[in-house]
Amino acid sequence: MDFKGNKAIYLQIADRLCDEILAGQYPEEERIPSVREYAAQVEVNANTVVRSYDYLQQSEIIYNKRGIGYFVAKGAQALIKDLRKKVFLDEELPELFQKMKTLDIPMSEIEALFKQYNR
């Protein structure tokens, strides 16, 4: 896995796992790879994956069945989408609007591009 320097590695791993859940690779109520298995997949220390799993468990996206492993929580896909939508609307969109203002890009140009991509 290629990591970016602007975000903690454990959060990038959590994002990847969320992407995989959204893609259906790990269905709701199904087991996800063990910490060691996932650490080998993404080529990081198991402690980093433990941190990712703890973060996702606190976010109620996954849960632990003691002695069995981690599972995708019921409603995880909807929760991930809601969380990502909130981040987009609260953090990314204002940044986009500021760039549009700085570069004098009218909303009509954005609307035209949006329609083009959604054909």
OpenMM code with the backbone's topology and positions (N, CA, C; nanometers):
from openmm import Vec3, app, unit

residues = "MET ASP PHE LYS GLY ASN LYS ALA ILE TYR LEU GLN ILE ALA ASP ARG LEU CYS ASP GLU ILE LEU ALA GLY GLN TYR PRO GLU GLU GLU ARG ILE PRO SER VAL ARG GLU TYR ALA ALA GLN VAL GLU VAL ASN ALA ASN THR VAL VAL ARG SER TYR ASP TYR LEU GLN GLN SER GLU ILE ILE TYR ASN LYS ARG GLY ILE GLY TYR PHE VAL ALA LYS GLY ALA GLN ALA LEU ILE LYS ASP LEU ARG LYS LYS VAL PHE LEU ASP GLU GLU LEU PRO GLU LEU PHE GLN LYS MET LYS THR LEU ASP ILE PRO MET SER GLU ILE GLU ALA LEU PHE LYS GLN TYR ASN ARG".split()
positions = [
    Vec3(0.0852, -0.1176, 0.0000),
    Vec3(0.0000, 0.0000, 0.0000),
    Vec3(0.0894, 0.1233, 0.0000),
    Vec3(0.0574, 0.2196, -0.0847),
    Vec3(0.1318, 0.3456, -0.0883),
    Vec3(0.0667, 0.4441, 0.0072),
    Vec3(0.1442, 0.4965, 0.0998),
    Vec3(0.0921, 0.5875, 0.1997),
    Vec3(0.1271, 0.7313, 0.1643),
    Vec3(0.0378, 0.8214, 0.1993),
    Vec3(0.0592, 0.9642, 0.1786),
    Vec3(0.1038, 1.0250, 0.3107),
    Vec3(0.1860, 1.1280, 0.3036),
    Vec3(0.2406, 1.1882, 0.4236),
    Vec3(0.1473, 1.2800, 0.4996),
    Vec3(0.0330, 1.3155, 0.4390),
    Vec3(-0.0540, 1.4150, 0.5009),
    Vec3(-0.1569, 1.3564, 0.5980),
    Vec3(-0.1574, 1.2262, 0.6167),
    Vec3(-0.2560, 1.1612, 0.7029),
    Vec3(-0.1908, 1.0427, 0.7721),
    Vec3(-0.2263, 1.0211, 0.8979),
    Vec3(-0.1685, 0.9101, 0.9741),
    Vec3(-0.1916, 0.7772, 0.9015),
    Vec3(-0.0930, 0.6896, 0.9080),
    Vec3(-0.1002, 0.5611, 0.8374),
    Vec3(-0.2194, 0.4791, 0.8852),
    Vec3(-0.2445, 0.4770, 1.0158),
    Vec3(-0.3565, 0.3958, 1.0652),
    Vec3(-0.4901, 0.4459, 1.0109),
    Vec3(-0.5021, 0.5775, 0.9874),
    Vec3(-0.6250, 0.6313, 0.9288),
    Vec3(-0.6347, 0.5969, 0.7798),
    Vec3(-0.5225, 0.5937, 0.7107),
    Vec3(-0.5228, 0.5542, 0.5696),
    Vec3(-0.5626, 0.4075, 0.5562),
    Vec3(-0.5175, 0.3253, 0.6496),
    Vec3(-0.5553, 0.1840, 0.6486),
    Vec3(-0.7049, 0.1710, 0.6787),
    Vec3(-0.7542, 0.2480, 0.7737),
    Vec3(-0.8974, 0.2466, 0.8061),
    Vec3(-0.9789, 0.2894, 0.6843),
    Vec3(-0.9321, 0.3924, 0.6126),
    Vec3(-1.0013, 0.4358, 0.4909),
    Vec3(-1.0030, 0.3252, 0.3860),
    Vec3(-0.8925, 0.2563, 0.3727),
    Vec3(-0.8856, 0.1460, 0.2748),
    Vec3(-0.9859, 0.0363, 0.3106),
    Vec3(-0.9901, 0.0010, 0.4371),
    Vec3(-1.0840, -0.1026, 0.4802),
    Vec3(-1.2278, -0.0558, 0.4571),
    Vec3(-1.2553, 0.0714, 0.4813),
    Vec3(-1.3890, 0.1256, 0.4541),
    Vec3(-1.4205, 0.1184, 0.3047),
    Vec3(-1.3225, 0.1498, 0.2204),
    Vec3(-1.3422, 0.1377, 0.0753),
    Vec3(-1.3769, -0.0063, 0.0389),
    Vec3(-1.3083, -0.1013, 0.1001),
    Vec3(-1.3331, -0.2427, 0.0718),
    Vec3(-1.4715, -0.2856, 0.1210),
    Vec3(-1.5152, -0.2302, 0.2328),
    Vec3(-1.6501, -0.2589, 0.2825),
    Vec3(-1.7534, -0.2011, 0.1862),
    Vec3(-1.7317, -0.0780, 0.1415),
    Vec3(-1.8252, -0.0152, 0.0469),
    Vec3(-1.8309, -0.0916, -0.0855),
    Vec3(-1.7187, -0.1479, -0.1258),
    Vec3(-1.7121, -0.2229, -0.2521),
    Vec3(-1.7732, -0.3628, -0.2391),
    Vec3(-1.8088, -0.4013, -0.1165),
    Vec3(-1.8698, -0.5326, -0.0963),
    Vec3(-1.7707, -0.6449, -0.0757),
    Vec3(-1.6440, -0.6104, -0.0648),
    Vec3(-1.5425, -0.7136, -0.0429),
    Vec3(-1.5619, -0.7802, 0.0931),
    Vec3(-1.6073, -0.7018, 0.1899),
    Vec3(-1.6377, -0.7527, 0.3233),
    Vec3(-1.7818, -0.7147, 0.3559),
    Vec3(-1.8762, -0.8052, 0.3332),
    Vec3(-2.0175, -0.7753, 0.3589),
    Vec3(-2.0459, -0.7574, 0.5084),
    Vec3(-2.1549, -0.6884, 0.5353),
    Vec3(-2.1980, -0.6665, 0.6728),
    Vec3(-2.2225, -0.8001, 0.7417),
    Vec3(-2.1844, -0.8057, 0.8670),
    Vec3(-2.1952, -0.9241, 0.9530),
    Vec3(-2.0990, -1.0362, 0.9122),
    Vec3(-2.0046, -1.0077, 0.8230),
    Vec3(-1.9044, -1.1068, 0.7824),
    Vec3(-1.7699, -1.0707, 0.8439),
    Vec3(-1.6854, -1.1711, 0.8588),
    Vec3(-1.5541, -1.1542, 0.9198),
    Vec3(-1.4596, -1.0810, 0.8247),
    Vec3(-1.3746, -0.9974, 0.8822),
    Vec3(-1.2685, -0.9325, 0.8057),
    Vec3(-1.1373, -1.0022, 0.8422),
    Vec3(-1.0305, -0.9775, 0.7665),
    Vec3(-0.9036, -1.0446, 0.7981),
    Vec3(-0.8567, -1.0122, 0.9402),
    Vec3(-0.7822, -1.1050, 0.9968),
    Vec3(-0.7247, -1.0815, 1.1295),
    Vec3(-0.6249, -0.9661, 1.1201),
    Vec3(-0.5870, -0.9163, 1.2349),
    Vec3(-0.4887, -0.8079, 1.2398),
    Vec3(-0.3613, -0.8487, 1.1672),
    Vec3(-0.3133, -0.9678, 1.1948),
    Vec3(-0.1885, -1.0141, 1.1312),
    Vec3(-0.2052, -1.0305, 0.9803),
    Vec3(-0.3190, -1.0862, 0.9384),
    Vec3(-0.3435, -1.1045, 0.7941),
    Vec3(-0.3473, -0.9691, 0.7226),
    Vec3(-0.4176, -0.8745, 0.7825),
    Vec3(-0.4307, -0.7440, 0.7172),
    Vec3(-0.2981, -0.6682, 0.7192),
    Vec3(-0.2224, -0.6837, 0.8279),
    Vec3(-0.0907, -0.6201, 0.8349),
    Vec3(-0.0007, -0.6719, 0.7230),
    Vec3(-0.0074, -0.8007, 0.6951),
    Vec3(0.0718, -0.8587, 0.5864),
    Vec3(0.0251, -0.8052, 0.4513),
    Vec3(-0.1064, -0.7899, 0.4348),
    Vec3(-0.1613, -0.7385, 0.3084),
    Vec3(-0.1114, -0.5976, 0.2788),
    Vec3(-0.1141, -0.5111, 0.3804),
    Vec3(-0.0786, -0.3714, 0.3587),
    Vec3(0.0668, -0.3407, 0.3942),
    Vec3(0.1384, -0.4452, 0.4374),
    Vec3(0.2821, -0.4375, 0.4645),
    Vec3(0.3171, -0.3336, 0.5713),
    Vec3(0.2491, -0.3462, 0.6859),
    Vec3(0.2788, -0.2610, 0.8010),
    Vec3(0.2886, -0.3480, 0.9256),
    Vec3(0.3331, -0.2880, 1.0331),
    Vec3(0.3393, -0.3548, 1.1619),
    Vec3(0.1980, -0.3850, 1.2103),
    Vec3(0.1798, -0.4984, 1.2738),
    Vec3(0.0475, -0.5375, 1.3236),
    Vec3(-0.0103, -0.4344, 1.4217),
    Vec3(0.0764, -0.3663, 1.4975),
    Vec3(0.0287, -0.2645, 1.5917),
    Vec3(-0.0431, -0.1503, 1.5205),
    Vec3(-0.0005, -0.1185, 1.3998),
    Vec3(-0.0649, -0.0132, 1.3219),
    Vec3(-0.2058, -0.0561, 1.2818),
    Vec3(-0.2210, -0.1816, 1.2435),
    Vec3(-0.3526, -0.2343, 1.2071),
    Vec3(-0.4417, -0.2426, 1.3310),
    Vec3(-0.3843, -0.2783, 1.4447),
    Vec3(-0.4618, -0.2794, 1.5695),
    Vec3(-0.5203, -0.1408, 1.5931),
    Vec3(-0.4403, -0.0393, 1.5718),
    Vec3(-0.4878, 0.0987, 1.5895),
    Vec3(-0.6008, 0.1307, 1.4913),
    Vec3(-0.5873, 0.0854, 1.3670),
    Vec3(-0.6917, 0.1057, 1.2661),
    Vec3(-0.8211, 0.0358, 1.3073),
    Vec3(-0.8084, -0.0884, 1.3503),
    Vec3(-0.9255, -0.1654, 1.3911),
    Vec3(-0.9917, -0.1026, 1.5140),
    Vec3(-0.9103, -0.0541, 1.6092),
    Vec3(-0.9663, 0.0142, 1.7263),
    Vec3(-1.0455, 0.1378, 1.6850),
    Vec3(-0.9882, 0.2138, 1.5931),
    Vec3(-1.0556, 0.3338, 1.5419),
    Vec3(-1.1892, 0.2970, 1.4762),
    Vec3(-1.1879, 0.1946, 1.3930),
    Vec3(-1.3107, 0.1523, 1.3242),
    Vec3(-1.4121, 0.0936, 1.4214),
    Vec3(-1.3634, 0.0275, 1.5249),
    Vec3(-1.4536, -0.0271, 1.6260),
    Vec3(-1.5182, 0.0866, 1.7056),
    Vec3(-1.4419, 0.1886, 1.7407),
    Vec3(-1.4970, 0.3051, 1.8110),
    Vec3(-1.5977, 0.3795, 1.7245),
    Vec3(-1.5775, 0.3736, 1.5929),
    Vec3(-1.6704, 0.4377, 1.4979),
    Vec3(-1.7909, 0.3498, 1.4667),
    Vec3(-1.7943, 0.2293, 1.5267),
    Vec3(-1.9031, 0.1325, 1.5108),
    Vec3(-1.9172, 0.0795, 1.3682),
    Vec3(-1.8043, 0.0729, 1.2975),
    Vec3(-1.8015, 0.0189, 1.1621),
    Vec3(-1.7700, -0.1307, 1.1669),
    Vec3(-1.6870, -0.1701, 1.2617),
    Vec3(-1.6578, -0.3115, 1.2842),
    Vec3(-1.6774, -0.3421, 1.4328),
    Vec3(-1.6848, -0.4700, 1.4643),
    Vec3(-1.6930, -0.5117, 1.6043),
    Vec3(-1.6143, -0.6402, 1.6219),
    Vec3(-1.5778, -0.6669, 1.7461),
    Vec3(-1.4944, -0.7825, 1.7778),
    Vec3(-1.5770, -0.8885, 1.8490),
    Vec3(-1.5681, -1.0112, 1.7968),
    Vec3(-1.6225, -1.1261, 1.8682),
    Vec3(-1.5016, -1.1920, 1.9323),
    Vec3(-1.4934, -1.1814, 2.0623),
    Vec3(-1.3763, -1.2290, 2.1344),
    Vec3(-1.3442, -1.3747, 2.0980),
    Vec3(-1.2192, -1.3948, 2.0584),
    Vec3(-1.1731, -1.5290, 2.0250),
    Vec3(-1.2045, -1.5717, 1.8823),
    Vec3(-1.2858, -1.4943, 1.8120),
    Vec3(-1.3240, -1.5309, 1.6746),
    Vec3(-1.2639, -1.4327, 1.5741),
    Vec3(-1.2714, -1.3031, 1.6041),
    Vec3(-1.2160, -1.2031, 1.5143),
    Vec3(-1.3052, -1.0822, 1.5012),
    Vec3(-1.2711, -1.0002, 1.4040),
    Vec3(-1.3456, -0.8770, 1.3779),
    Vec3(-1.4454, -0.8992, 1.2650),
    Vec3(-1.5602, -0.8324, 1.2781),
    Vec3(-1.6684, -0.8447, 1.1815),
    Vec3(-1.7178, -0.7066, 1.1417),
    Vec3(-1.7731, -0.6984, 1.0200),
    Vec3(-1.8331, -0.5740, 0.9725),
    Vec3(-1.9682, -0.5578, 1.0416),
    Vec3(-1.9906, -0.4419, 1.0987),
    Vec3(-2.1149, -0.4152, 1.1709),
    Vec3(-2.2326, -0.3999, 1.0748),
    Vec3(-2.3495, -0.4345, 1.1236),
    Vec3(-2.4708, -0.4135, 1.0459),
    Vec3(-2.4894, -0.2627, 1.0285),
    Vec3(-2.5164, -0.2212, 0.9057),
    Vec3(-2.5335, -0.0794, 0.8761),
    Vec3(-2.4032, -0.0052, 0.8525),
    Vec3(-2.2922, -0.0788, 0.8427),
    Vec3(-2.1602, -0.0161, 0.8273),
    Vec3(-2.1496, 0.0644, 0.6981),
    Vec3(-2.2037, 0.0113, 0.5883),
    Vec3(-2.1940, 0.0848, 0.4617),
    Vec3(-2.2622, 0.2208, 0.4713),
    Vec3(-2.3813, 0.2238, 0.5262),
    Vec3(-2.4543, 0.3497, 0.5402),
    Vec3(-2.3800, 0.4449, 0.6339),
    Vec3(-2.3239, 0.3920, 0.7402),
    Vec3(-2.2497, 0.4737, 0.8354),
    Vec3(-2.1253, 0.5342, 0.7706),
    Vec3(-2.0527, 0.4535, 0.6938),
    Vec3(-1.9333, 0.5031, 0.6237),
    Vec3(-1.9720, 0.6154, 0.5285),
    Vec3(-2.0786, 0.5941, 0.4511),
    Vec3(-2.1235, 0.6971, 0.3576),
    Vec3(-2.1622, 0.8245, 0.4312),
    Vec3(-2.2338, 0.8117, 0.5425),
    Vec3(-2.2737, 0.9291, 0.6209),
    Vec3(-2.1523, 1.0043, 0.6752),
    Vec3(-2.0556, 0.9303, 0.7295),
    Vec3(-1.9351, 0.9935, 0.7832),
    Vec3(-1.8557, 1.0639, 0.6735),
    Vec3(-1.8421, 0.9985, 0.5600),
    Vec3(-1.7664, 1.0587, 0.4494),
    Vec3(-1.8400, 1.1789, 0.3900),
    Vec3(-1.9713, 1.1711, 0.3857),
    Vec3(-2.0503, 1.2849, 0.3366),
    Vec3(-2.0300, 1.4045, 0.4280),
    Vec3(-2.0316, 1.3812, 0.5581),
    Vec3(-2.0119, 1.4898, 0.6542),
    Vec3(-1.8750, 1.5545, 0.6364),
    Vec3(-1.7700, 1.4722, 0.6223),
    Vec3(-1.6348, 1.5252, 0.6009),
    Vec3(-1.6301, 1.6062, 0.4721),
    Vec3(-1.6918, 1.5537, 0.3671),
    Vec3(-1.6924, 1.6245, 0.2393),
    Vec3(-1.7615, 1.7604, 0.2522),
    Vec3(-1.8807, 1.7607, 0.3110),
    Vec3(-1.9576, 1.8843, 0.3212),
    Vec3(-1.8945, 1.9848, 0.4179),
    Vec3(-1.8370, 1.9362, 0.5264),
    Vec3(-1.7829, 2.0263, 0.6288),
    Vec3(-1.6395, 2.0712, 0.6034),
    Vec3(-1.5608, 1.9871, 0.5338),
    Vec3(-1.4192, 2.0174, 0.5188),
    Vec3(-1.3747, 2.0374, 0.3738),
    Vec3(-1.4112, 1.9443, 0.2878),
    Vec3(-1.3610, 1.9487, 0.1508),
    Vec3(-1.4348, 2.0495, 0.0635),
    Vec3(-1.5652, 2.0563, 0.0769),
    Vec3(-1.6436, 2.1479, -0.0068),
    Vec3(-1.6091, 2.2943, 0.0192),
    Vec3(-1.5973, 2.3380, 0.1453),
    Vec3(-1.5566, 2.4772, 0.1668),
    Vec3(-1.4205, 2.5096, 0.1043),
    Vec3(-1.3292, 2.4128, 0.1090),
    Vec3(-1.1985, 2.4319, 0.0461),
    Vec3(-1.2132, 2.4458, -0.1056),
    Vec3(-1.2994, 2.3630, -0.1637),
    Vec3(-1.3268, 2.3716, -0.3074),
    Vec3(-1.3864, 2.5077, -0.3437),
    Vec3(-1.4835, 2.5530, -0.2647),
    Vec3(-1.5456, 2.6832, -0.2912),
    Vec3(-1.4421, 2.7958, -0.2830),
    Vec3(-1.3511, 2.7863, -0.1876),
    Vec3(-1.2469, 2.8884, -0.1754),
    Vec3(-1.1566, 2.8889, -0.2981),
    Vec3(-1.1216, 2.7705, -0.3484),
    Vec3(-1.0397, 2.7616, -0.4696),
    Vec3(-1.1148, 2.8176, -0.5895),
    Vec3(-1.2447, 2.7870, -0.5977),
    Vec3(-1.3254, 2.8399, -0.7081),
    Vec3(-1.3262, 2.9922, -0.7045),
    Vec3(-1.3402, 3.0479, -0.5856),
    Vec3(-1.3424, 3.1940, -0.5700),
    Vec3(-1.2078, 3.2526, -0.6105),
    Vec3(-1.0999, 3.1922, -0.5636),
    Vec3(-0.9656, 3.2409, -0.5938),
    Vec3(-0.9367, 3.2368, -0.7437),
    Vec3(-0.9837, 3.1317, -0.8093),
    Vec3(-0.9564, 3.1131, -0.9522),
    Vec3(-1.0659, 3.1699, -1.0429),
    Vec3(-1.1649, 3.2348, -0.9832),
    Vec3(-1.2778, 3.2916, -1.0584),
    Vec3(-1.3474, 3.1878, -1.1461),
    Vec3(-1.3775, 3.0732, -1.0881),
    Vec3(-1.4493, 2.9682, -1.1598),
    Vec3(-1.5968, 2.9809, -1.1228),
    Vec3(-1.6813, 3.0108, -1.2212),
    Vec3(-1.8240, 3.0270, -1.1905),
    Vec3(-1.8919, 2.8913, -1.1643),
    Vec3(-1.9969, 2.8945, -1.0850),
    Vec3(-2.0718, 2.7726, -1.0533),
    Vec3(-2.1275, 2.7086, -1.1804),
    Vec3(-2.1619, 2.7894, -1.2797),
    Vec3(-2.2153, 2.7356, -1.4050),
    Vec3(-2.1149, 2.6424, -1.4730),
    Vec3(-1.9870, 2.6733, -1.4610),
    Vec3(-1.8838, 2.5874, -1.5202),
    Vec3(-1.8764, 2.4541, -1.4452),
    Vec3(-1.8901, 2.4597, -1.3154),
    Vec3(-1.8904, 2.3384, -1.2340),
    Vec3(-2.0146, 2.2550, -1.2662),
    Vec3(-2.1288, 2.3199, -1.2787),
    Vec3(-2.2532, 2.2491, -1.3121),
    Vec3(-2.2417, 2.1781, -1.4461),
    Vec3(-2.1816, 2.2448, -1.5450),
    Vec3(-2.1643, 2.1840, -1.6773),
    Vec3(-2.0747, 2.0597, -1.6681),
    Vec3(-1.9677, 2.0696, -1.5914),
    Vec3(-1.8782, 1.9550, -1.5737),
    Vec3(-1.9477, 1.8427, -1.4980),
    Vec3(-2.0267, 1.8788, -1.3987),
    Vec3(-2.1010, 1.7791, -1.3217),
    Vec3(-2.1965, 1.7026, -1.4129),
    Vec3(-2.2672, 1.7734, -1.4981),
    Vec3(-2.3601, 1.7081, -1.5919),
    Vec3(-2.2850, 1.6184, -1.6892),
    Vec3(-2.1669, 1.6625, -1.7323),
    Vec3(-2.0869, 1.5834, -1.8251),
    Vec3(-2.0429, 1.4518, -1.7617),
    Vec3(-2.0051, 1.4541, -1.6353),
    Vec3(-1.9585, 1.3333, -1.5666),
    Vec3(-2.0724, 1.2419, -1.5253),
    Vec3(-2.1924, 1.2914, -1.5233),
    Vec3(-2.3062, 1.2112, -1.4770),
    Vec3(-2.3989, 1.1691, -1.5916),
    Vec3(-2.3450, 1.1551, -1.7074),
    Vec3(-2.4255, 1.1089, -1.8216),
    Vec3(-2.4525, 0.9620, -1.8127),
] * unit.nanometer
topology = app.Topology()
chain = topology.addChain("A")
for resn in residues:
    res = topology.addResidue(resn, chain)
    for name in ("N", "CA", "C"):
        topology.addAtom(name, app.Element.getBySymbol(name[0]), res)
